[in-house]
Structures are given as C-alpha cells and as structure tokens.
C-alpha cells in the first residue's frame, strides 16, 4: 500500500494536460527527472522532433461561404485549401472503407463525412482524390463542456499517401447534416508546417552480473490536449517510477533501462525515437515491460502478450503462482512496447481496464483511481520483472512467431512486398 500511495502522489502531480512537444510536456518531463534525482538516481532527457502545424484559419459552413458556421477543429498537417476556401459536395460514408460511394469512381469535388478515420479509409479517400473529409466526435447529446472537440494530427505515414484537408465536427451537427440532406459544405483551412521538440526521460540501473543484457521498461507520460490524463497515462508513468524506486534498492543481475516516453499519443514517437537513437543497444535488449493505464478501482487487470506461446505461458504461470488475477491477450499492445516487439523483443503490456472510466476525454481525472490498485500492479510487476531480470537463463528467446509478425505488419501498416511502413 505504501508504494501505491507514493505512486498516487505522483499521479496527482502529473495530472495536467501535457501534449507532446509542448511546454507542458517539458514541465512533466522535468518533474519526472527531479523525482529520479530525489530517489538518489540519475536521469536524463532525450530530445527528438515531432511534426506539428500552426493553424492559421479554418471553418466548416453549411452550404456556401455565407452559410451557418459549425463548431469544428481541423486535422493538423492535413493540407491546405485555397484562400477563401472551397465549396464541396457532401457525401456521408457510414461504412468508411467498405463504402462503395454509390458507384463514384472519383471523389474529386466531394467532402466525405466519416464516422471515424482509419488508415484504410484514408487510403481510399486518397486513391479516389477526395477534396476533403470530416469526422464525427462524441454523442448527439454532448454539450460544449463534454464534447471533447480537439485537433488531431495526421500521422506521417498517412501524409505519404497525399494530404487531404480534414476536420472534426460534433455528433449533433453531423446528425443534422445527414438528417436534413445537406448537399454542400464550405471549407476553409490554412496552416503552416513546423516541428516541435518532445523528449523522453531516461534512467538506467546497471546489472550486477549480466550488465550486457538489458530489459526495457516503458510508459508514456504525455497526454492528449484535453483532460488531465490521470489514467492515460500518469498512472503508467507513476507505476514506472515506483518500479525504479524499488529496483534502485534491489538492483538485479541484468540491466534495467527505464524510458518514460513522450509523444506516444501522436504515434508512439517517443519509443520509436529511443530505438532510432540507441540502435547500438538493440541487440542487448532481451525483454520489454510496458505500463499504460493502471490503477482504476474497478475493472480487470490485463496483460498484453506480444510474442509467442512461450511468453504467454510464462506470464500466465507467474500470475497463477503468485495468485494475481488477469486476462491475457496475445496481440500487439497499441502502446510503446510495439516498436520494441517489432524489433523482435518479447513484450508484456500491463494495464487495468474499466468500463466505467474513459480516456482521451476531458474527464480523464483522478476520481476512478486508487492507491491500492496502483500498488497492486506495481507489486506484481516488480516480482515478474525481478524473475526475468535475475533468471539464470531468460524465460523466452528474442524473436517473434510468424503469427505475431503478421499482426505487427498489419499494426504498422507495412507494405509486405517492400517492408515500407505506411502508418502509425
């Protein structure tokens, strides 16, 4: 419980908007760095650049340029429209990528209304030369305080397919557009590309007997631009700090590399940047533990197993041995362990799900969290990490089975012929 209370106090300190590449993210990074030093450890900041945009003007209007303005936000880095905007025909595609677009071979001159944006859907819009797209946020009954309308960034690999100006509108406005058979929307978007600086927070505990073998421990500390990001992912960052605190006092045989990742919400950019800047260490990395969304009062523990059956059996056996209840999901964890798994590093993602809490919204706050749950996950993880880090022989070998490689190919949307990454 004491460790859980320590973690909760850190969650409270981190509970503020800390979007990747902003001054608030830097504030959070320095807070973590100061905490490492206060524990008697040594840490450092690792900088990397993240793509961003300076949005100059944007608008979505019903009909022509003098029509009623809808509340909206643009997708950053989605492109520009001519000065003064354009008026495009509106087409609602309820099935997204499966949509036949009523037989339209070309979407030139159209703005497509989508329930949500996926890579395959974006690719289809690009192939059919859509003039723009609009996505829907929230529920029809959301008001200004609850609709969580904020700008998202088009991922770099989507941009390689061609930039398509994009916007998000509220579910109420989208409902009215389709219900009233609105034929046209007038759209305006002018933006300027720029780069911001994000950073990872790094700390290392050298191994006492096998320092040449590393175990990577990851958790992202950034948030989306709304809410306080308490659950996603101040809890994971605090859990990682609790583990750092534990292993400082109990250094294991193998080296532990702690990475508090920045800009995860923008496409796992912090973990990708660490790998890019530490290529010489990748052969030494034998295992990855990731922590993303821990500590809710309600909900089951879950462990994402990104690896083969031997990794799943190890995790299940250890949990059974210590009496820890969890669901085991053998798939790619959509978090900072994925880039390591993509390099053949067996990865376990530890989290706690809850149907009564939510992420990426304004009400990602402290209330549904508790110290007891935080401490429970940290205690379990410390035991499992210690088992791996102190083992005479590692419980699983590096590498991925073919079935998991296929999942990773799909997750990173790589072209199977060229190996080129197309998304994420």
C-alpha positions in Angstrom: 0.0 0.0 0.0 2.8 2.4 0.8 4.2 2.1 -2.7 0.7 2.7 -4.1 0.4 5.9 -2.1 3.7 7.0 -3.4 2.6 6.4 -7.0 -0.8 8.1 -6.4 1.0 11.2 -5.2 3.0 11.3 -8.4 -0.2 10.8 -10.5 -1.6 13.9 -8.8 1.5 15.9 -9.7 1.3 14.8 -13.3 -2.4 15.4 -13.7 -2.4 18.3 -16.2 -2.5 18.5 -20.0 0.9 17.6 -21.3 0.6 17.2 -25.1 3.7 16.0 -26.9 6.0 18.8 -28.0 4.6 21.5 -25.7 5.9 23.4 -22.7 3.6 21.4 -20.5 5.2 18.1 -21.7 8.6 19.6 -20.8 7.2 20.5 -17.4 6.1 16.9 -16.8 9.5 15.6 -18.1 11.4 17.8 -15.6 9.0 16.7 -12.8 9.9 13.1 -13.6 13.6 13.9 -13.8 13.5 15.7 -10.4 11.8 12.7 -8.9 14.5 10.3 -10.2 17.1 12.6 -8.6 15.2 12.8 -5.3 15.3 9.0 -5.2 19.1 9.1 -5.4 19.2 8.0 -9.1 20.4 9.6 -12.3 18.3 10.5 -15.3 18.5 12.5 -18.5 16.2 14.0 -21.1 16.5 12.7 -24.7 15.1 15.2 -27.2 13.5 14.4 -30.6 11.4 16.4 -33.0 7.7 15.9 -33.7 5.8 17.2 -36.7 3.2 19.9 -35.9 1.3 22.7 -37.6 0.5 26.3 -37.0 -3.2 26.5 -37.9 -4.0 30.0 -39.4 -7.6 29.8 -40.4 -10.3 27.1 -40.5 -14.1 26.8 -40.9 -16.9 24.4 -41.9 -20.0 26.1 -43.1 -23.4 24.7 -44.3 -23.8 25.5 -48.0 -21.7 28.3 -49.3 -19.2 30.8 -47.8 -22.0 32.7 -46.1 -23.7 29.7 -44.6 -24.0 28.7 -40.9 -20.7 28.0 -39.3 -20.4 24.7 -37.5 -18.2 24.2 -34.5 -15.2 22.3 -35.7 -11.4 21.6 -35.4 -9.1 20.8 -38.2 -6.7 17.9 -38.5 -3.2 19.3 -38.2 -0.9 18.5 -41.1 -3.8 17.5 -43.3 -3.1 20.1 -46.0 -4.4 23.4 -47.2 -7.3 24.8 -49.1 -7.2 27.8 -51.4 -7.6 31.3 -49.8 -11.2 31.9 -49.1 -12.0 28.1 -49.0 -13.9 25.8 -51.3 -17.5 24.6 -51.6 -17.7 20.8 -52.0 -20.5 18.3 -52.4 -21.2 16.4 -49.2 -21.3 12.6 -49.1 -21.8 10.5 -45.9 -20.0 7.2 -45.9 -21.4 5.2 -43.0 -19.2 2.2 -43.7 -16.0 4.0 -44.2 -13.5 1.9 -46.1 -16.2 -0.5 -47.1 -18.3 2.2 -48.6 -19.0 1.9 -52.3 -19.6 5.7 -52.6 -22.7 5.0 -54.6 -20.6 3.9 -57.5 -18.4 7.0 -57.6 -15.1 6.2 -59.2 -13.8 9.6 -58.2 -14.4 11.7 -55.1 -12.9 14.8 -56.6 -15.1 17.8 -55.7 -16.5 15.9 -52.6 -16.1 16.2 -48.9 -16.7 12.8 -47.3 -18.3 12.6 -43.8 -16.9 9.6 -41.9 -17.9 8.0 -38.6 -14.1 7.7 -37.8 -10.8 7.9 -39.6 -8.8 4.7 -40.3 -5.6 4.2 -42.3 -7.5 2.1 -44.9 -10.3 4.7 -45.1 -7.8 7.5 -45.6 -6.0 5.5 -48.3 -9.3 5.0 -50.2 -10.0 8.7 -50.0 -6.6 9.4 -51.4 -6.9 6.9 -54.2 -10.3 8.5 -55.2 -9.0 12.0 -54.9 -11.4 13.3 -52.2 -11.4 17.0 -51.8 -11.7 16.8 -48.0 -13.0 14.7 -45.2 -15.0 15.4 -42.0 -15.1 13.0 -39.0 -17.5 12.9 -36.1 -16.8 13.4 -32.4 -18.8 12.4 -29.4 -22.6 11.7 -29.0 -25.5 13.8 -30.2 -26.4 14.9 -26.6 -22.9 16.2 -25.8 -22.8 19.9 -24.8 -19.9 22.3 -25.1 -18.3 21.1 -21.9 -18.4 17.4 -22.8 -17.9 17.1 -26.5 -14.0 16.9 -26.3 -13.5 18.5 -29.7 -9.7 18.9 -30.2 -7.4 18.9 -33.1 -5.6 15.6 -34.0 -2.6 15.3 -36.2 -2.4 13.3 -39.4 0.3 10.7 -38.9 3.4 11.0 -41.2 2.8 7.7 -43.0 -0.7 8.8 -43.9 0.7 12.0 -45.3 2.8 10.0 -47.6 -0.4 9.0 -49.4 -1.1 12.6 -50.0 -2.6 15.3 -47.8 -6.4 15.6 -47.6 -7.8 18.6 -45.7 -9.7 17.2 -42.7 -12.0 18.4 -40.0 -13.9 17.1 -37.0 -17.4 18.3 -36.1 -19.8 17.4 -33.3 -22.1 14.4 -33.4 -25.1 16.7 -33.1 -24.1 18.8 -36.2 -23.3 15.7 -38.2 -26.7 14.2 -37.3 -28.4 17.3 -38.6 -26.4 17.4 -41.8 -27.4 13.9 -42.7 -31.0 14.1 -41.4 -31.6 17.4 -43.4 -29.9 16.1 -46.6 -27.4 18.9 -46.7 -25.8 18.9 -50.2 -22.7 21.1 -49.8 -20.2 22.3 -47.2 -17.9 25.3 -47.5 -14.5 24.6 -46.0 -11.5 26.8 -45.1 -8.1 25.6 -43.9 -4.8 27.4 -44.0 -1.8 26.0 -41.9 1.9 26.1 -41.8 4.1 23.1 -41.1 6.5 23.3 -38.2 8.5 21.0 -35.8 8.2 20.9 -32.0 10.6 19.3 -29.6 9.5 16.4 -27.5 11.5 14.3 -25.1 11.9 11.0 -23.3 13.0 10.7 -19.7 15.7 8.1 -19.3 17.3 6.3 -16.4 19.4 3.1 -16.1 20.1 0.6 -13.3 23.2 -1.4 -14.4 23.0 -5.1 -13.9 25.1 -6.6 -11.2 26.2 -9.8 -13.0 24.9 -9.6 -16.6 25.0 -5.8 -17.5 25.4 -6.6 -21.2 21.8 -7.9 -21.3 19.0 -5.3 -21.0 15.4 -5.3 -20.0 13.5 -2.2 -21.2 10.7 -0.8 -19.0 8.4 1.8 -20.8 5.4 4.0 -20.1 4.4 7.2 -21.8 3.9 10.4 -19.8 2.3 12.6 -22.4 -1.5 13.2 -22.8 -4.0 14.3 -25.4 -4.9 18.0 -25.4 -8.0 17.7 -23.2 -8.5 16.5 -19.6 -5.7 15.8 -17.1 -4.6 12.5 -18.5 -4.6 10.9 -15.0 -5.5 7.4 -16.1 -3.9 7.7 -19.5 -1.1 7.8 -18.7 0.0 9.5 -15.5 -0.7 6.1 -13.8 1.7 4.2 -16.1 4.4 6.9 -15.6 3.9 6.7 -11.8 4.0 2.9 -11.9 7.3 3.0 -13.7 8.7 5.4 -11.1 7.5 3.1 -8.4 9.4 0.3 -10.1 12.5 2.5 -10.5 12.4 3.2 -6.8 12.1 -0.5 -6.0 15.0 -1.6 -8.2 17.3 1.2 -7.1 17.2 -0.5 -3.7 17.2 -4.0 -5.2 19.5 -3.9 -8.4 19.0 -7.1 -10.4 21.5 -9.2 -12.4 20.5 -7.7 -15.7 20.5 -4.0 -16.7 17.1 -2.2 -16.4 16.5 0.7 -18.9 13.6 2.9 -17.8 12.1 5.0 -20.6 9.3 7.5 -19.9 8.2 8.1 -23.4 7.0 11.4 -24.9 4.5 11.9 -27.7 3.0 8.4 -27.6 -0.4 9.9 -28.4 1.0 11.1 -31.7 2.1 7.7 -33.0 4.4 6.1 -30.4 7.0 8.7 -31.3 9.0 8.5 -28.1 9.6 4.8 -28.2 10.5 5.0 -31.9 12.9 7.9 -31.2 14.6 5.9 -28.4 15.2 3.0 -30.8 16.5 5.3 -33.5 18.9 7.0 -31.2 20.1 3.8 -29.5 20.5 1.4 -32.4 23.8 0.1 -30.9 21.9 -1.2 -27.8 19.1 -3.0 -29.6 20.9 -6.4 -29.7 21.3 -6.2 -25.9 17.5 -5.7 -25.3 16.0 -9.0 -24.4 12.6 -8.1 -22.9 10.2 -5.2 -22.7 7.6 -4.4 -20.0 5.1 -1.6 -20.8 2.7 0.2 -18.5 -0.3 2.0 -19.9 -3.4 2.9 -17.9 -3.1 1.3 -14.4 -4.8 1.9 -11.1 -8.6 2.2 -11.6 -10.7 1.0 -8.7 -13.0 -1.1 -11.0 -12.1 -3.4 -13.8 -9.9 -6.4 -14.6 -6.1 -6.5 -14.9 -4.9 -7.3 -18.4 -1.6 -8.4 -19.8 -1.0 -7.9 -23.5 1.4 -10.6 -24.7 3.3 -9.6 -27.8 5.2 -12.7 -28.5 4.8 -16.4 -28.8 3.1 -19.1 -26.8 6.1 -19.5 -24.6 5.8 -15.8 -23.5 2.1 -16.3 -22.8 2.7 -19.4 -20.8 5.4 -17.7 -18.7 3.2 -14.8 -17.9 0.2 -17.0 -17.1 2.3 -19.3 -14.9 3.8 -16.5 -12.9 0.4 -14.8 -12.3 -1.0 -18.2 -11.2 2.0 -18.8 -9.0 1.5 -15.5 -7.1 -2.3 -15.5 -7.2 -2.7 -12.4 -9.4 -5.9 -12.2 -11.4 -5.6 -11.0 -15.0 -6.9 -11.5 -18.5 -4.2 -12.5 -21.0 -4.5 -11.1 -24.6 -2.0 -12.4 -27.2 -1.7 -9.5 -29.6 0.1 -6.2 -30.3 -0.3 -3.7 -27.5 -1.1 -0.4 -29.0 1.5 1.4 -26.9 5.2 1.9 -26.5 6.1 -1.7 -26.4 5.0 -2.2 -30.0 8.1 -0.7 -31.6 10.3 -3.0 -29.5 8.2 -6.0 -30.3 8.6 -5.0 -34.0 12.3 -5.5 -33.5 11.8 -9.0 -32.1 11.8 -8.1 -28.4 9.3 -10.2 -26.4 6.9 -7.7 -24.7 4.3 -7.7 -21.9 1.9 -4.8 -21.6 0.4 -4.5 -18.1 -2.8 -2.5 -17.8 -6.1 -2.3 -16.0 -9.3 -1.8 -18.0 -12.5 -0.3 -16.8 -15.9 0.2 -18.5 -16.7 3.0 -16.0 -13.8 5.2 -16.9 -12.6 6.7 -20.3 -9.5 8.1 -21.9 -8.8 10.9 -24.4 -11.6 12.9 -22.9 -12.0 15.9 -20.6 -13.0 13.7 -17.7 -9.8 11.5 -17.6 -9.4 12.6 -14.0 -8.2 11.3 -10.6 -11.6 10.0 -9.2 -11.7 6.4 -10.6 -8.1 5.7 -9.4 -6.8 4.5 -6.1 -3.5 3.8 -4.3 -4.4 0.2 -3.5 -4.9 -0.7 -7.2 -1.8 1.2 -8.2 0.3 -0.6 -5.6 -1.1 -4.0 -6.5 0.0 -3.7 -10.2 3.4 -2.3 -9.1 4.0 -5.2 -6.6 3.0 -7.8 -9.2 5.2 -6.2 -11.9 8.2 -5.9 -9.6 8.0 -9.6 -8.9 7.7 -10.6 -12.5 10.4 -8.2 -13.7 12.7 -9.4 -10.9 12.0 -13.0 -12.0 13.2 -12.2 -15.6 16.0 -9.8 -14.6 17.5 -12.3 -12.1 16.9 -15.5 -14.0 20.0 -17.6 -14.8 18.5 -18.1 -18.3 15.9 -15.8 -19.8 12.4 -17.5 -19.8 11.9 -16.8 -23.5 14.1 -16.1 -26.5 14.1 -13.0 -28.6 12.2 -13.1 -31.8 8.5 -13.2 -32.9 6.5 -16.1 -34.3 5.1 -15.7 -37.8 1.6 -15.1 -36.5 2.8 -12.2 -34.4 4.9 -10.8 -37.2 1.8 -10.7 -39.3 0.0 -8.8 -36.5 2.9 -6.3 -36.4 2.8 -5.9 -40.2 -0.8 -5.1 -40.0 -0.5 -2.8 -37.0 2.3 -0.8 -38.6 0.5 -1.0 -42.0 3.7 -2.1 -43.7 3.7 -3.0 -47.4 4.5 -6.7 -47.3 6.4 -6.6 -50.6 8.7 -3.6 -49.8 8.7 -3.7 -46.0 7.9 0.0 -46.0 5.9 1.3 -43.1 2.7 3.1 -44.2 1.1 4.1 -41.0 1.4 4.7 -37.3 
